[in-house]
Structure formats: structure tokens, C-alpha cells
Amino acid sequence: MITLRDARNQVLEQMAQACKQAGRASDSVALLAVSKTHPAEMLREMYETGQRAFGENYLQEALDKIEQLSDLAIEWHFIGHVQRNKTKHLAEKFAWVHGVDRLIIAERLSSQRADQSEPLNLCLQVNIDAQDSKDGCVPAEVAELVKQISQLPNIQLRGLMVIPAPGNIDAFKQAQVLFEQVKAQHKYPGQWDTLSMGMSGDMQDAINAGSTMVRVGTALFGARDYSQK
Ligand SMILES: *Cc1c(COP(=O)(O)O)cnc(C)c1O
């Protein structure tokens, strides 16, 4: 059986290879370990290999794990769909929220984040390849949303997040163009440095197109079993 440490080393190696092929610095892409459906003990074991950033999709499951692992210095990312009535927990318990696609969500997170906390890091989710089933704003809305969200207190808009259809490599390139456009056009005093894209099956393509954070579940933890949920 392959250990979590082996799996993580393999993923880090693939990321380093992809960076090399793309002519990018090997430390220019961060690894977010997507741990949804996996028990807290598995996260603890992954933490012991040096992993610090973990991504969760389901709020109640995430809150339970945050509680159980409160002795660890985990950086918690919420990568699921953000429901308007659940923003308070996100504002209080997480370091990052990747799935923001409307101003009202950002406003609620901003007002619910405590003044004495570090700013909550946000990514604007873009429906880059116009999938019916996917969340995210349309690309044409990005400029205006960035302008408005970047003015809110207690949050830091860090960049974009996309989940293109499997195999849609062009969508990664389109996301990168959009990301660079915002960087060039909005000289707001934030840290616009994150392009969250790429998963187990397509992280090399995403890195090649400019991803700065890959969200990897299966390649780290193995297949997910949803029957227990
Ligand atoms: C589940 C999930 C992932 C991880 O997918 P894998 O294919 O298991 O690597 C990444 N991003 C989001 C938004 C997810 O929901």
C-alpha cells in the first residue's frame, strides 16, 4: 500500500516537473490538499508529512474536522459552493474561500469576519467555459466584481478560481489571460497573486497555463467513498 507520504511526494514531484517544463520556478505553485469525505485522522497523518493547506467542500463536515484538528496549525480553505446563509461559519473558521461568485457573498463574508482576525482570503470563481451546471460568475462580470469586492474591509481578494470541464485545456489559458488582465488593469492595493486551478487529473495542464494553486484530492488521498455521507 502506498502511504500518504509517498502519495504527497509523488504529487509534489509531478508539480515540480510541470513547473520545469513550463519554465516556472518550482515554488510558484502551492498544493492544496482536498480532503472532503476523508476522516480527520487521515488529515492528521497528511499534516505530519508537512502539508498545511487543506480544502473542504461541505460545511458541516469541515466544521467537525476543524474542531477535531484544532491542535494543528492547518490553513483551512473552503472550496465548495457558498450558500448565502452559511457565510458566517466561513467568515469565522476559514483562512480562504475559493467559491465567491457574487457581490452579496463577499459583502457578507466581509461584515462577518472579525476586525481583529487576519483578512479572509477570497478567490472569485469564474465559470470560464460557460458550463450550465457550474457555479461562478461569467468572465464579463469579473472586472466590475473585482472593483467592488476589493474595496470591502476584512477580506483580501487574491485572485480567480476555475473548474473547467475535464480536458478543456483552453479554458485554463483563458483563465490565465483574465487573471493577467485584472492584474494589469486594477492597480488596487491588494495581493492579486492566486490562480486556483487544476485537480488530480489535470494539474500539469493547469500549471502549464499558469496555475498558482492546484487543488488535489484523489491523487493524495485515493478515491472518495460518498456512500458514507
Ligand atoms: C473535489 C474537488 C477537487 C479535487 O478533485 P480531485 O480530482 O479529487 O483531485 C478540487 N477542486 C474542487 C472544487 C473540488 O470540489
PDBQT file of the ligand as one rigid body, heavy atoms in Angstrom, charges set to zero:
ROOT
HETATM    1  C1  LIG A 301     -13.158  17.633  -5.070  1.00  0.00    +0.000 C 
HETATM    2  C2  LIG A 301     -12.549  18.860  -5.650  1.00  0.00    +0.000 A 
HETATM    3  C3  LIG A 301     -11.199  18.894  -6.042  1.00  0.00    +0.000 A 
HETATM    4  C4  LIG A 301     -10.275  17.676  -6.009  1.00  0.00    +0.000 C 
HETATM    5  O1  LIG A 301     -10.555  16.827  -7.067  1.00  0.00    +0.000 OA
HETATM    6  P1  LIG A 301      -9.629  15.523  -7.355  1.00  0.00    +0.000 P 
HETATM    7  O2  LIG A 301      -9.990  15.166  -8.736  1.00  0.00    +0.000 OA
HETATM    8  O3  LIG A 301     -10.005  14.504  -6.355  1.00  0.00    +0.000 OA
HETATM    9  O4  LIG A 301      -8.216  15.963  -7.234  1.00  0.00    +0.000 OA
HETATM   10  C5  LIG A 301     -10.689  20.102  -6.487  1.00  0.00    +0.000 A 
HETATM   11  N1  LIG A 301     -11.450  21.212  -6.564  1.00  0.00    +0.000 NA
HETATM   12  C6  LIG A 301     -12.749  21.209  -6.213  1.00  0.00    +0.000 A 
HETATM   13  C7  LIG A 301     -13.526  22.462  -6.314  1.00  0.00    +0.000 C 
HETATM   14  C8  LIG A 301     -13.335  20.038  -5.758  1.00  0.00    +0.000 A 
HETATM   15  O5  LIG A 301     -14.635  20.043  -5.433  1.00  0.00    +0.000 OA
ENDROOT
TORSDOF 0
